[in-house]
Amino acid sequence: MKTKLTFCAVFCTLFVAQSFAKDKPNIILIMADDVSRDWISCYGAKHNTPNIDRLASQGLRFNTAWSMPICTPTRVTLLTGQYPFHHGWTKHYDVPRWGGEGLSSKRFTTFARVLRDAGYATAIGGKWQINNLREQPNALFRHGFDEHCVWTGMEAGHPETSERYFNGHILTNGKRSTAKYGPDTINAFLIDFIRRHKTKPFLVYYPMLLTHGPHGATPANLAQPPESKQELFAANVDYMDKLVGQLVQSIDDLGLRENTLVVFTTDNGSSVAGTLELTVGKQAKSISHIPEISEYPKGKGRLTDIGVHVPLIVRAPFLVPEPGTYTRDLVDFTDFFPTFVELAEAELPKDTEIDGQSFVPSLRGEEDPFLKRNWIFAQVGDQRMIRDWNYLYYSDQRLYGISFDPKQRADLLKVKHNDKIAPSAHSRLSTILSRFPKKDAAAPFPMYGKRHASE
C-alpha cells in the first residue's frame, strides 16, 4: 500500500509540474536587421509587408519604441536590459573581426540564461557578432542558449565566414557548414526547434540576417534580380517578411498560437531610405510647416529619433485584450528583459542592475500611467538623448518637439516659438537625464574602443 501511495504522490507531483510548465507562455523575439518603420506598411510605409501587417492585425502595435542607433549596442542592451552607460557597449564593435573577449557571461546575464534557469528550452537563430565563436565555442551556451544556428560574423583570417546569404557560413550546434541560402537555413532550424519543443515552454531569439547589406538577390528573384540599390533592398525586405510569415504560420499550424508571445522589432533605423507617410500633431507656431513625411531619410547610425525609432509588434492572444489595435505607450530596448522574465514567472538576477521596465501592463491594456514608462532613452558614444510622447532632449542641451517636428529641424531652445509646454518639458527631461551616471562604464574588454567603424 505504501508503494502505491508513493507512486501516486510522485505522479501527481509530476502532473502538477507539467501543467504549471505548460501554462508558461512560449516567447519568440524576431529582430530584423537594418530596416525600420519606413519599410513596414502597417506603420504607414509605402512598401508592402503583408505578413508583418497580419501579425499587427492579430496583436498590438506600439507607436513609439526605441532601440540604439547601431548594431551591437542595440543587441547588448536588448540581451542585458542595461543602458550603454552601464554595460559599456557605447559604439559598434565587431568582435569576430576585430578581436577581444566580447560579451562576458561572467559580467553580464542575458534574458535567455534567466529563462533557461526557469525551465525554458532556448534557441538562437541568426546573427550574434558579440563574441568570437571560433575562439569561444561555448559562448552561446554560457549566455543561455541550448541550441543555435547562427552566422558567426566575419572572422579575421577566415574569409569564407564573410558569406551570410548564398553559400552562407553557418554554425549549427557547434558544427560549421555552408548553407545554400543562410536565412532559409536558419528559419528552417528555428521552425524545427519549435516543433521539437512544442510540449514545454520555449524561448526563440531570432536576430535575423536580413536586411543587412550586401543587398543582393534572394531565392525569390535569383533569375532576374533588381538592378537599383533601392529595388534590391526592397526585395530583401520582401524576403524578410516572407520568412517572418513562415515562422508565425508554423506556430499556428502546431496549435501553439494561443499560448505564444510573438514579438517583431528591428535593431536600428533603416540603412536605405524608405517612404513613410506619417501624419504629425499640431505644431507650434513659427516652426516650418510639416504636415507629413513622405521621404524618410536613412536612420542607421544616427542618434536621432529616425535612427532609433523602430517598429514593435506583439501578438499575445492570452494577454492582449483587443487585437489589431495600437498604443502610444513608450518602450525602449531595456524593457524586453524584465517583460520576458515576468511572463516566464522567473526572477530577475539579484546581482544585476536592470534599467528596463516590463511592458506587460501595456500588453494587458492597463490604463494606470504609474505602471508604465513616461520616457525612453538612447545613446551612442558619449551622446545621449531622452524623449517622452512629444519632446526629445539631448545631453548637449537641444530640445525638439518630436510630435510635430519628426525630422528635428528646429531646436526649441534656439528658435522663437509659442510652445508653452516646451519649457516644462525641457526642465523635466533634462532633470531625468542628469540623474544618470555622468561617465560611461569602463570598456567591456581591453581591446574595446581601440577600433570602431560602421558595419
CORCORJO-V729543 format. One record per pair of residues at least 12 apart in sequence whose ideal C-beta (glycine too) atoms are under 8 Angstrom apart, sorted by the first residue. I is the first residue (numbers start at 1). J is the second residue. If there is no record, write none. Layout:
I|J ; I|J
//
This chain:
21|119 ; 21|200 ; 21|201 ; 22|199 ; 22|200 ; 22|201 ; 22|259 ; 23|259 ; 24|118 ; 24|119 ; 24|120 ; 24|201 ; 24|343 ; 24|344 ; 24|345 ; 25|201 ; 25|259 ; 25|260 ; 25|261 ; 25|316 ; 25|318 ; 25|319 ; 25|343 ; 25|344 ; 26|194 ; 26|201 ; 26|202 ; 26|203 ; 26|204 ; 26|251 ; 26|256 ; 26|259 ; 26|260 ; 26|261 ; 27|115 ; 27|120 ; 27|201 ; 27|202 ; 27|203 ; 27|204 ; 27|260 ; 27|261 ; 27|263 ; 27|340 ; 27|343 ; 27|344 ; 28|194 ; 28|203 ; 28|204 ; 28|206 ; 28|247 ; 28|251 ; 28|260 ; 28|261 ; 28|262 ; 28|263 ; 29|203 ; 29|204 ; 29|205 ; 29|206 ; 29|263 ; 29|265 ; 29|336 ; 29|340 ; 30|206 ; 30|208 ; 30|244 ; 30|247 ; 30|262 ; 30|263 ; 30|264 ; 30|265 ; 31|78 ; 31|126 ; 31|206 ; 31|207 ; 31|208 ; 31|264 ; 31|265 ; 31|266 ; 31|267 ; 32|208 ; 32|210 ; 32|211 ; 32|240 ; 32|244 ; 32|264 ; 32|265 ; 32|266 ; 32|267 ; 33|71 ; 33|127 ; 33|207 ; 33|208 ; 33|209 ; 33|210 ; 33|211 ; 33|212 ; 33|266 ; 33|267 ; 34|211 ; 34|212 ; 34|213 ; 34|266 ; 34|267 ; 34|268 ; 34|270 ; 34|271 ; 34|300 ; 35|210 ; 35|211 ; 35|237 ; 35|240 ; 35|266 ; 35|270 ; 35|271 ; 36|266 ; 36|268 ; 36|269 ; 36|270 ; 36|274 ; 36|299 ; 36|306 ; 36|309 ; 36|310 ; 36|311 ; 37|276 ; 37|296 ; 37|309 ; 37|310 ; 37|311 ; 38|270 ; 38|273 ; 38|274 ; 38|275 ; 38|276 ; 38|296 ; 38|299 ; 39|211 ; 39|234 ; 39|237 ; 39|270 ; 39|274 ; 40|52 ; 40|53 ; 40|311 ; 41|53 ; 42|56 ; 42|57 ; 42|61 ; 42|311 ; 42|313 ; 43|61 ; 43|276 ; 43|311 ; 44|276 ; 44|277 ; 44|278 ; 45|274 ; 45|275 ; 45|276 ; 45|277 ; 46|274 ; 46|275 ; 46|276 ; 46|277 ; 47|234 ; 47|237 ; 47|274 ; 47|275 ; 49|237 ; 49|238 ; 49|241 ; 50|241 ; 50|245 ; 51|241 ; 51|242 ; 51|244 ; 51|245 ; 51|248 ; 52|241 ; 52|244 ; 52|264 ; 52|311 ; 52|313 ; 54|245 ; 54|248 ; 55|244 ; 55|248 ; 55|262 ; 55|264 ; 55|313 ; 55|315 ; 56|313 ; 56|324 ; 57|323 ; 57|324 ; 58|315 ; 58|317 ; 58|323 ; 58|324 ; 59|262 ; 59|313 ; 59|314 ; 59|315 ; 59|316 ; 59|320 ; 59|323 ; 59|324 ; 60|313 ; 60|314 ; 60|315 ; 60|316 ; 60|320 ; 60|322 ; 60|323 ; 60|325 ; 60|326 ; 60|327 ; 60|362 ; 60|363 ; 61|311 ; 61|312 ; 61|313 ; 61|325 ; 61|326 ; 61|327 ; 62|311 ; 62|312 ; 62|313 ; 62|314 ; 62|326 ; 62|327 ; 62|329 ; 62|331 ; 62|362 ; 63|326 ; 63|327 ; 63|328 ; 64|309 ; 64|328 ; 64|329 ; 64|330 ; 64|331 ; 64|376 ; 64|389 ; 65|265 ; 65|309 ; 65|310 ; 65|311 ; 65|312 ; 65|330 ; 65|331 ; 65|332 ; 65|333 ; 65|376 ; 66|308 ; 66|309 ; 66|310 ; 66|330 ; 66|331 ; 66|332 ; 66|333 ; 66|376 ; 66|377 ; 66|378 ; 66|387 ; 67|265 ; 67|266 ; 67|267 ; 67|268 ; 67|308 ; 67|310 ; 67|332 ; 67|333 ; 67|378 ; 68|84 ; 68|268 ; 68|308 ; 68|333 ; 68|378 ; 68|379 ; 68|380 ; 69|268 ; 69|269 ; 69|299 ; 69|300 ; 69|301 ; 69|302 ; 69|303 ; 69|304 ; 69|307 ; 69|308 ; 69|378 ; 69|380 ; 70|91 ; 70|92 ; 70|268 ; 70|300 ; 70|301 ; 70|380 ; 70|454 ; 70|455 ; 71|92 ; 71|129 ; 71|267 ; 71|268 ; 71|455 ; 72|89 ; 72|92 ; 72|93 ; 72|94 ; 72|129 ; 72|130 ; 73|89 ; 73|90 ; 73|91 ; 73|92 ; 73|379 ; 73|380 ; 74|267 ; 74|268 ; 74|333 ; 75|129 ; 75|130 ; 75|207 ; 75|267 ; 76|89 ; 76|103 ; 76|108 ; 76|130 ; 77|89 ; 77|333 ; 77|334 ; 78|333 ; 78|336 ; 78|337 ; 79|103 ; 79|108 ; 79|110 ; 79|111 ; 79|112 ; 79|143 ; 79|337 ; 80|108 ; 80|109 ; 80|110 ; 80|337 ; 80|352 ; 81|111 ; 81|334 ; 81|335 ; 81|336 ; 81|337 ; 81|338 ; 81|352 ; 81|354 ; 81|355 ; 81|356 ; 82|108 ; 82|334 ; 82|352 ; 82|353 ; 82|354 ; 82|355 ; 83|334 ; 83|355 ; 83|377 ; 83|379 ; 83|436 ; 84|379 ; 84|380 ; 84|440 ; 85|379 ; 85|384 ; 85|436 ; 85|437 ; 85|439 ; 85|440 ; 85|441 ; 86|353 ; 86|355 ; 86|437 ; 86|441 ; 87|108 ; 87|441 ; 87|444 ; 88|440 ; 88|441 ; 88|442 ; 88|443 ; 88|444 ; 88|448 ; 89|130 ; 89|444 ; 89|448 ; 90|379 ; 90|380 ; 90|381 ; 90|382 ; 90|440 ; 91|380 ; 91|381 ; 91|449 ; 91|452 ; 92|452 ; 92|453 ; 92|454 ; 92|455 ; 93|448 ; 93|449 ; 93|451 ; 93|452 ; 94|129 ; 94|153 ; 94|154 ; 94|453 ; 94|455 ; 95|129 ; 95|130 ; 95|131 ; 95|132 ; 95|153 ; 96|129 ; 96|131 ; 96|132 ; 96|133 ; 96|134 ; 96|152 ; 96|153 ; 96|154 ; 96|155 ; 96|156 ; 96|161 ; 97|153 ; 97|154 ; 97|155 ; 97|156 ; 98|156 ; 98|447 ; 98|451 ; 99|132 ; 99|156 ; 99|447 ; 100|132 ; 100|445 ; 100|446 ; 100|447 ; 100|448 ; 101|131 ; 101|444 ; 101|445 ; 101|446 ; 101|447 ; 102|130 ; 102|131 ; 102|132 ; 102|136 ; 102|139 ; 102|444 ; 102|445 ; 103|130 ; 103|131 ; 103|139 ; 103|143 ; 103|444 ; 104|444 ; 104|445 ; 105|139 ; 105|142 ; 105|143 ; 107|444 ; 108|352 ; 109|349 ; 109|352 ; 110|143 ; 110|144 ; 111|144 ; 111|203 ; 111|336 ; 111|337 ; 111|340 ; 111|341 ; 112|124 ; 112|143 ; 112|144 ; 112|145 ; 112|203 ; 112|205 ; 113|142 ; 113|143 ; 113|144 ; 114|144 ; 114|337 ; 114|340 ; 114|341 ; 114|344 ; 114|346 ; 114|347 ; 114|348 ; 114|349 ; 115|144 ; 115|203 ; 115|340 ; 115|341 ; 115|344 ; 115|346 ; 116|144 ; 116|145 ; 116|146 ; 116|203 ; 117|346 ; 118|344 ; 118|345 ; 118|346 ; 118|347 ; 119|200 ; 119|201 ; 120|200 ; 120|201 ; 120|202 ; 120|203 ; 120|344 ; 121|146 ; 121|193 ; 121|197 ; 121|200 ; 121|201 ; 121|202 ; 121|203 ; 122|144 ; 122|145 ; 122|146 ; 122|147 ; 122|202 ; 122|203 ; 122|204 ; 122|205 ; 123|145 ; 123|146 ; 123|147 ; 123|148 ; 123|149 ; 123|189 ; 123|190 ; 123|193 ; 123|202 ; 123|203 ; 123|204 ; 123|205 ; 124|140 ; 124|145 ; 124|147 ; 124|148 ; 124|149 ; 124|150 ; 124|204 ; 124|205 ; 124|206 ; 124|207 ; 125|148 ; 125|149 ; 125|150 ; 125|186 ; 125|187 ; 125|189 ; 125|190 ; 125|193 ; 125|204 ; 125|205 ; 125|206 ; 126|150 ; 126|151 ; 126|186 ; 126|205 ; 126|206 ; 126|207 ; 126|208 ; 126|209 ; 127|150 ; 127|151 ; 127|153 ; 127|164 ; 127|207 ; 127|208 ; 127|209 ; 127|212 ; 128|140 ; 128|148 ; 128|150 ; 128|151 ; 128|152 ; 128|153 ; 128|207 ; 129|153 ; 131|143 ; 132|153 ; 132|155 ; 133|150 ; 133|152 ; 133|153 ; 133|171 ; 134|152 ; 134|155 ; 134|158 ; 137|174 ; 145|205 ; 147|173 ; 147|193 ; 148|171 ; 148|172 ; 148|173 ; 149|170 ; 149|171 ; 149|172 ; 149|173 ; 149|185 ; 149|186 ; 149|189 ; 149|190 ; 150|170 ; 150|171 ; 150|186 ; 151|164 ; 151|168 ; 151|169 ; 151|170 ; 151|171 ; 151|182 ; 151|186 ; 151|209 ; 152|169 ; 152|171 ; 152|176 ; 160|178 ; 163|178 ; 163|182 ; 164|182 ; 164|209 ; 164|212 ; 165|181 ; 165|182 ; 165|183 ; 165|209 ; 165|214 ; 165|216 ; 165|218 ; 166|180 ; 166|181 ; 166|182 ; 166|216 ; 166|217 ; 167|179 ; 167|180 ; 168|181 ; 168|182 ; 168|183 ; 168|185 ; 168|209 ; 169|182 ; 170|182 ; 170|185 ; 170|186 ; 172|185 ; 172|189 ; 181|218 ; 181|219 ; 182|209 ; 183|208 ; 183|209 ; 183|210 ; 183|239 ; 183|240 ; 183|243 ; 184|219 ; 184|243 ; 186|206 ; 186|208 ; 186|209 ; 187|243 ; 187|246 ; 187|247 ; 190|204 ; 190|206 ; 190|247 ; 191|246 ; 191|247 ; 191|250 ; 194|250 ; 194|251 ; 194|254 ; 194|256 ; 195|250 ; 195|254 ; 198|254 ; 198|255 ; 198|256 ; 201|344 ; 203|340 ; 203|344 ; 206|247 ; 207|267 ; 208|240 ; 208|243 ; 210|236 ; 210|237 ; 210|239 ; 210|240 ; 210|243 ; 211|233 ; 211|236 ; 211|237 ; 211|240 ; 211|271 ; 212|271 ; 212|455 ; 213|271 ; 213|455 ; 215|229 ; 215|232 ; 215|233 ; 215|235 ; 215|236 ; 215|272 ; 216|232 ; 217|232 ; 217|235 ; 218|235 ; 218|236 ; 218|238 ; 218|239 ; 219|239 ; 220|235 ; 220|238 ; 220|239 ; 220|242 ; 221|235 ; 229|272 ; 230|272 ; 233|271 ; 233|272 ; 244|264 ; 248|262 ; 248|315 ; 257|317 ; 258|317 ; 258|318 ; 259|317 ; 259|318 ; 260|315 ; 260|316 ; 261|314 ; 261|315 ; 261|316 ; 261|319 ; 261|343 ; 262|314 ; 262|315 ; 262|316 ; 263|312 ; 263|313 ; 263|314 ; 263|336 ; 264|311 ; 264|312 ; 264|313 ; 264|314 ; 265|310 ; 265|311 ; 265|312 ; 265|313 ; 266|310 ; 266|311 ; 267|310 ; 268|299 ; 268|300 ; 268|301 ; 268|307 ; 268|308 ; 268|310 ; 269|298 ; 269|299 ; 269|300 ; 269|301 ; 269|302 ; 269|304 ; 269|306 ; 269|307 ; 269|308 ; 269|309 ; 269|310 ; 270|296 ; 270|298 ; 270|299 ; 270|300 ; 271|298 ; 271|300 ; 272|298 ; 273|295 ; 273|296 ; 273|297 ; 273|298 ; 274|296 ; 275|294 ; 275|295 ; 275|296 ; 276|293 ; 276|294 ; 276|296 ; 277|292 ; 277|293 ; 277|294 ; 278|292 ; 278|293 ; 278|406 ; 279|291 ; 279|292 ; 280|292 ; 280|293 ; 280|403 ; 280|404 ; 280|405 ; 280|406 ; 281|390 ; 281|403 ; 281|404 ; 282|404 ; 283|401 ; 283|404 ; 283|405 ; 284|401 ; 284|404 ; 284|412 ; 284|417 ; 284|418 ; 284|419 ; 284|422 ; 285|417 ; 285|418 ; 286|415 ; 286|416 ; 286|417 ; 286|418 ; 287|401 ; 287|404 ; 287|405 ; 287|409 ; 287|410 ; 287|415 ; 287|417 ; 288|409 ; 288|410 ; 290|404 ; 290|405 ; 290|406 ; 290|407 ; 290|409 ; 293|406 ; 293|407 ; 297|407 ; 301|380 ; 301|454 ; 303|378 ; 303|379 ; 303|380 ; 303|383 ; 303|385 ; 304|408 ; 305|387 ; 305|392 ; 305|400 ; 305|402 ; 305|406 ; 305|408 ; 306|406 ; 306|407 ; 307|378 ; 308|378 ; 312|331 ; 314|363 ; 316|363 ; 319|360 ; 319|363 ; 319|364 ; 320|363 ; 320|364 ; 320|365 ; 321|364 ; 321|365 ; 322|365 ; 327|362 ; 328|389 ; 329|359 ; 329|362 ; 329|372 ; 329|373 ; 330|372 ; 330|373 ; 330|374 ; 330|375 ; 330|376 ; 330|387 ; 330|388 ; 330|389 ; 331|359 ; 331|362 ; 331|373 ; 331|376 ; 332|356 ; 332|373 ; 332|376 ; 332|377 ; 332|378 ; 333|356 ; 334|354 ; 334|355 ; 334|356 ; 334|357 ; 334|377 ; 335|356 ; 335|357 ; 335|358 ; 335|359 ; 335|373 ; 336|356 ; 337|354 ; 337|356 ; 338|354 ; 338|356 ; 338|357 ; 338|358 ; 339|356 ; 339|358 ; 339|359 ; 339|360 ; 341|358 ; 342|358 ; 342|360 ; 343|360 ; 357|372 ; 357|373 ; 359|372 ; 359|373 ; 374|388 ; 375|387 ; 375|388 ; 375|429 ; 375|432 ; 377|436 ; 382|395 ; 382|440 ; 383|395 ; 383|396 ; 384|433 ; 384|436 ; 386|429 ; 386|432 ; 386|433 ; 387|402 ; 387|429 ; 388|425 ; 388|428 ; 388|429 ; 389|403 ; 390|402 ; 390|403 ; 390|404 ; 390|421 ; 390|425 ; 391|403 ; 391|412 ; 391|421 ; 391|422 ; 391|425 ; 391|426 ; 391|429 ; 392|408 ; 393|425 ; 393|426 ; 393|429 ; 393|430 ; 393|433 ; 395|433 ; 397|413 ; 397|430 ; 398|411 ; 398|413 ; 399|411 ; 399|412 ; 399|413 ; 399|422 ; 399|425 ; 399|426 ; 399|429 ; 400|412 ; 401|419 ; 401|422 ; 412|426 ; 413|426
//
